[in-house]
Amino acid sequence: MIIFVVNCGSSSIKYQLLNMNGEQVLAKGLIERIGMEGSVLKHTPTGKYTVDISAEIPDHSVGIQMALDALTNEEYGVIDSMDEIDAVGHRVVHGGERFTDSVLISDDVLNGIEACAEIAPLHNPPNLYGIKACMRLMYNTPQVAVFDTAFHQTMPKVAYLYGLPYEMYVKYGLRRYGFHGTSHKYVAQQAAEMMGEHMSDLRFITCHLGNGASIAAIKYGKSIDTSMGYTPLEGLVMGTRSGEIDPAIIPFLMEKENMNAQQIDDYLNRRSGILGISGLSSDFRDLESAANRGDERSQLAIDIFAYKVKKYIGGYVAAMGGVDAIIFTAGLGENSPFMRDKICNGLEYLGTRIDPELNKLRGKQMEISIKRARVKIFVIPTNEELVIARDTLNICRRIIKL
């Protein structure tokens, strides 16, 4: 069964084509600058060179058509026609409380995704653009929505409710939802497999550390808490996001800096975090270089990030009554031995310790804790596209018997 995985941002489309017989990636691509000058499609058939296709791409529908044309191109395509695509899996960021699992897309599901756009205005609308474009171009092909928030819908009320009047939860759905669910789910499954055990017998803390970062407590196969909240702004200090702050700071800044609601939102999401603290960059590679040259604010940003991650790990150990493994994933988690070591330094009381030699490797799935450690430490490159493809396959087999 061949599945087309689509992940639409506001001005971009990422895609992969997978043959689920062996879970082989046939091709992947990235379309950038949709609706802007300089738009381009970068298409990479597996084992071959990347093809850059520059063209005017005014909207997502044109972008999806270009991706399908690339996949079926005589020279660099990987299938003869789009009729070979059995199903399409779409990443959808926010499913609210309604969507607790991946679903076959219908008109009712589309309405539900659109209703969640109020709480994810930057993410759900472009996700919908991609879905509707694929439905127009591939109207006989099953379409499946896979939600970032779904994995965290197993959180109990004690973890997801805020200290607001309960009516605000009932009226507006104000609660913690969590994000990066497909990533947390994937790396936990991989860790259980590496340990030769089932997720239902294990307690994991998964650290998705990139420009956007979140941590999850996964107890016996279920997410029981996670650091991101009603939006991806809550939780850890991130590349450009402030993470958790005293809510009273917001009206204070709005008054003192003469900001409106849109400006304060932009300030907290795009100008704060590691970038704001360092005054230099949101990229930890830049900060490490600057810190090595004696830049104090870059060092401070690094120290703050590591401290926040460590604090969440400690809190989640308490919430789960212990931990069997800590997992690092995403850009920083997979590729920064320095940051992994800094975070884990001081966690030896848990019964684990990083092996310095193993920790030198980057972007490779492996255990990096010392032998016989009571608590394991893993580096596992995330693969959200594969999770989407697997969910799409399972739904098509179960519901429409493909």
C-alpha positions in Angstrom: 0.0 0.0 0.0 1.4 3.4 -1.0 0.7 6.4 1.2 1.2 10.1 0.5 2.0 12.0 3.8 1.3 15.7 3.7 2.3 18.4 6.3 1.1 21.9 5.3 2.4 25.1 7.0 1.3 28.6 6.3 3.7 29.0 3.4 5.2 25.5 3.0 4.4 21.9 2.3 6.4 18.9 3.4 5.6 15.5 1.9 6.7 11.9 1.8 5.6 9.0 -0.4 5.9 5.7 1.4 5.4 2.1 0.4 4.1 0.5 3.6 5.3 -2.9 2.4 8.5 -2.7 4.3 7.8 1.0 5.3 10.1 2.3 2.5 10.3 6.0 1.7 10.1 6.3 -2.0 10.5 10.1 -2.2 10.2 13.2 0.0 10.0 16.9 -0.8 9.6 20.4 0.5 7.7 23.3 -1.1 8.7 26.7 0.3 7.5 30.3 0.0 4.0 29.5 -1.2 2.3 32.8 -2.2 5.6 34.6 -2.2 8.4 35.4 -4.7 11.1 32.8 -5.0 8.8 29.8 -4.4 10.5 26.5 -5.0 9.9 22.7 -4.8 12.8 20.5 -3.6 12.0 16.9 -4.5 14.3 14.0 -3.5 13.7 10.5 -4.8 15.3 8.0 -2.4 18.8 7.3 -3.4 19.0 10.1 -6.0 19.8 13.8 -6.1 17.5 16.5 -5.1 15.7 18.3 -7.9 14.9 22.0 -7.4 11.9 23.2 -9.3 11.3 27.0 -9.2 7.9 28.2 -10.2 5.1 30.5 -9.2 3.2 28.7 -6.4 0.3 31.0 -5.4 -1.5 28.5 -3.1 -1.4 25.1 -1.6 -3.5 23.5 -4.3 -0.9 24.4 -6.9 1.8 23.2 -4.5 0.1 19.8 -4.0 -0.3 19.4 -7.8 3.4 20.2 -8.3 4.3 17.5 -5.7 2.1 14.9 -7.5 3.6 15.9 -10.9 7.1 15.5 -9.4 6.2 12.0 -8.0 5.0 10.9 -11.4 7.6 12.6 -13.6 9.3 10.4 -16.2 12.8 11.5 -15.2 12.7 11.8 -11.4 9.3 10.4 -10.4 8.8 7.2 -8.4 5.3 6.1 -9.5 3.7 6.0 -12.9 0.5 7.8 -11.9 -1.2 9.2 -8.8 -3.7 6.4 -9.1 -1.0 4.3 -7.5 -1.5 6.3 -4.3 -3.8 4.3 -2.0 -4.4 6.9 0.7 -3.2 10.3 2.0 -2.3 11.0 5.6 -2.4 14.6 6.8 -0.7 16.1 9.8 -3.2 18.3 11.7 -1.8 20.3 14.6 -4.9 20.7 16.8 -7.8 18.3 17.3 -9.1 19.8 20.6 -11.0 17.4 22.8 -13.1 16.0 19.9 -10.3 14.1 18.2 -8.7 11.6 20.5 -7.3 9.5 17.6 -6.6 9.7 13.9 -9.7 9.7 11.7 -10.9 9.1 8.2 -11.7 12.6 6.9 -15.4 13.5 6.1 -17.3 16.7 5.9 -18.0 16.5 9.6 -14.3 16.0 10.4 -13.5 19.0 8.2 -15.9 21.1 10.2 -14.3 19.9 13.4 -10.8 20.8 12.3 -12.1 24.2 11.2 -13.7 24.7 14.6 -10.3 24.0 16.3 -8.7 26.8 14.2 -9.9 29.3 16.9 -7.3 27.8 19.3 -4.7 27.1 16.6 -5.0 30.0 14.1 -1.5 29.6 12.8 -1.6 25.9 12.2 -5.1 24.4 11.5 -6.0 26.7 8.5 -3.0 25.7 6.4 -3.6 22.1 7.4 -7.1 22.5 6.0 -5.7 24.0 2.8 -3.7 20.9 2.2 -6.6 18.5 3.0 -9.0 20.3 0.7 -6.4 20.5 -2.1 -5.8 16.8 -1.9 -9.5 16.1 -1.8 -10.0 18.1 -5.0 -7.1 16.5 -6.9 -7.6 13.0 -5.5 -11.3 12.8 -4.9 -11.5 9.0 -4.9 -8.5 8.5 -2.6 -9.1 8.1 1.2 -7.8 11.0 3.3 -6.8 10.6 7.0 -6.2 13.2 9.6 -3.5 12.6 12.2 -3.5 15.0 15.1 -0.5 16.3 17.1 -2.8 16.7 20.2 -4.4 13.2 20.0 -1.7 11.3 21.9 -2.0 13.6 24.9 -5.8 13.2 25.2 -5.1 10.5 27.8 -4.0 13.1 30.3 -6.1 13.2 33.5 -7.9 16.4 34.5 -5.4 17.0 37.3 -2.8 17.4 34.6 -4.7 19.4 32.0 -6.9 21.8 33.9 -5.7 25.3 34.6 -6.4 27.3 37.8 -9.2 29.2 36.2 -13.0 29.1 36.9 -14.2 25.7 35.7 -16.8 27.5 33.5 -13.9 28.8 31.3 -13.0 25.2 30.5 -16.6 24.3 29.8 -17.3 27.4 27.7 -14.0 27.8 25.8 -12.1 24.6 26.2 -9.3 26.4 28.1 -7.0 23.5 29.2 -3.6 22.0 28.4 -3.7 20.0 25.1 0.0 19.4 24.4 1.7 19.0 21.0 4.4 17.0 19.2 2.2 14.0 20.0 3.2 11.9 17.0 6.9 12.5 17.8 6.5 11.5 21.5 4.5 8.5 20.5 7.0 7.3 17.9 10.1 7.6 20.1 8.4 5.9 23.0 7.4 2.9 20.8 11.0 2.7 19.5 12.5 2.8 23.0 10.2 0.0 24.1 11.3 -2.1 21.1 14.9 -1.4 21.9 14.4 -2.6 25.5 12.6 -5.7 24.3 9.5 -4.8 26.3 6.0 -3.4 25.8 5.1 0.2 26.3 2.4 -0.8 28.7 5.0 -2.0 31.2 7.3 1.1 31.0 7.5 4.7 32.2 9.2 7.1 29.7 10.1 10.8 29.7 10.4 11.9 26.1 12.3 15.1 25.3 11.4 16.6 21.9 14.0 19.4 21.8 14.2 21.6 18.8 13.3 25.2 18.0 10.0 24.2 19.4 10.5 22.0 22.5 8.2 19.8 24.7 8.6 17.1 27.2 6.1 14.3 27.9 5.5 11.8 30.8 4.4 8.5 29.2 3.3 6.0 31.9 2.5 2.5 30.7 1.8 3.6 27.1 -0.2 6.7 27.9 0.7 10.3 28.0 -0.2 11.6 31.5 1.4 15.0 31.3 3.2 17.3 28.8 4.9 20.7 28.9 3.1 22.5 26.1 -0.4 23.7 27.0 -3.4 25.4 25.4 -1.0 26.5 22.7 2.7 25.6 21.9 3.8 28.7 23.8 3.6 27.2 27.3 6.3 25.1 28.9 10.0 25.2 28.2 12.0 28.2 27.1 12.3 27.6 23.3 14.1 29.1 20.4 11.9 32.2 20.1 9.1 31.4 22.5 9.1 32.5 26.1 7.6 29.4 27.6 5.9 29.7 30.9 5.8 33.1 32.5 3.8 34.9 35.2 0.6 35.9 33.4 0.8 39.3 35.1 3.8 40.1 32.9 1.6 40.3 29.8 -0.6 43.3 30.8 2.5 44.9 32.4 4.4 44.8 29.1 1.3 45.8 27.1 1.0 49.0 29.2 4.7 49.8 29.5 5.7 49.0 25.9 2.4 50.2 24.4 1.6 46.8 22.8 -1.7 45.5 21.5 -2.8 41.9 21.7 -1.2 41.0 18.3 2.0 42.7 19.2 2.4 40.9 22.6 1.6 37.6 21.0 4.3 38.2 18.4 6.7 39.3 21.1 6.2 36.1 23.2 6.2 33.7 20.2 8.9 35.2 17.9 11.1 37.5 19.9 11.6 35.9 23.2 13.0 32.6 24.4 16.6 31.7 23.7 16.8 34.5 21.1 15.6 37.1 23.6 17.8 36.0 26.4 21.0 35.7 24.3 20.3 38.7 22.1 22.1 36.7 19.4 20.3 33.7 18.0 17.7 31.0 18.5 20.2 28.4 17.1 22.1 26.5 19.9 25.0 26.0 17.5 25.5 29.8 17.4 25.1 30.0 21.2 27.7 27.2 21.9 30.2 29.0 19.7 29.6 32.3 21.3 29.7 30.9 24.8 33.1 29.3 24.0 34.3 32.8 23.1 33.1 34.1 26.5 29.7 35.5 25.6 27.9 35.5 29.0 24.4 35.9 27.7 24.7 33.0 25.3 26.0 30.9 28.2 23.1 32.1 30.3 20.6 31.1 27.6 22.1 27.6 27.4 22.1 27.2 31.2 18.4 28.3 31.5 17.3 25.9 28.8 19.1 22.9 30.3 17.8 23.8 33.8 14.2 24.0 32.6 14.4 20.6 30.9 16.0 19.1 34.0 13.3 20.5 36.2 10.6 19.0 34.0 12.3 15.6 34.1 12.4 15.7 37.9 8.7 16.7 38.1 7.6 13.9 35.7 9.6 11.3 37.6 7.6 12.3 40.7 4.3 12.3 38.7 4.9 8.8 37.5 6.5 7.4 40.6 9.7 6.6 38.8 11.1 6.3 35.3 12.6 3.5 33.1 14.1 5.6 30.3 14.7 9.2 29.2 14.6 9.7 25.5 16.1 12.6 23.5 14.7 13.5 20.0 14.3 16.3 17.4 17.0 18.6 16.1 18.7 19.5 19.3 18.0 16.3 21.2 19.3 14.2 18.4 22.4 16.2 17.5 23.8 18.0 20.6 26.0 15.8 22.8 26.8 18.9 24.7 23.2 19.7 25.6 22.3 16.0 26.4 25.2 15.9 28.8 24.3 19.2 30.4 20.7 18.2 31.0 21.6 14.7 32.4 24.4 16.0 34.6 22.9 15.9 38.1 20.3 13.2 37.3 22.6 10.4 38.5 20.4 10.0 41.6 17.8 8.4 39.3 20.2 5.5 38.6 21.5 6.6 35.2 24.6 8.1 33.7 25.6 9.0 30.2 28.5 7.1 28.5 30.7 9.9 27.2 31.9 8.0 24.2 28.5 6.8 23.1 27.1 10.4 23.6 29.5 11.7 21.0 27.4 10.2 18.1 24.7 12.4 16.5 21.4 11.6 14.8 21.6 7.9 15.3 19.2 5.6 17.2 21.1 4.2 20.2 21.3 3.9 23.9 23.9 6.4 25.4 23.8 5.4 29.0 26.4 3.3 30.7 26.0 -0.5 30.9 23.8 -1.8 33.7 22.2 1.6 34.2 18.9 1.3 36.1 17.4 4.1 34.0 18.3 4.1 30.3 19.0 7.1 28.2 18.2 6.9 24.5 18.8 9.1 21.4 16.0 8.3 18.9 15.6 10.4 15.7 11.9 11.2 15.4 9.9 10.1 12.4 6.5 11.8 12.5 5.8 11.0 8.8 6.0 7.3 9.5 3.6 7.6 12.4 1.2 9.4 10.1 1.6 6.7 7.5 1.1 3.9 10.0 -2.1 5.5 11.4 -3.4 6.1 7.8 -2.7 2.4 6.9 -4.4 1.1 10.0 -7.5 3.2 9.5 -7.8 2.3 5.8 -7.5 -1.4 6.7 -10.0 -1.2 9.6 -12.6 1.2 8.2 -12.6 0.8 4.4 -10.9 -2.6 4.2 -8.2 -1.5 1.7 
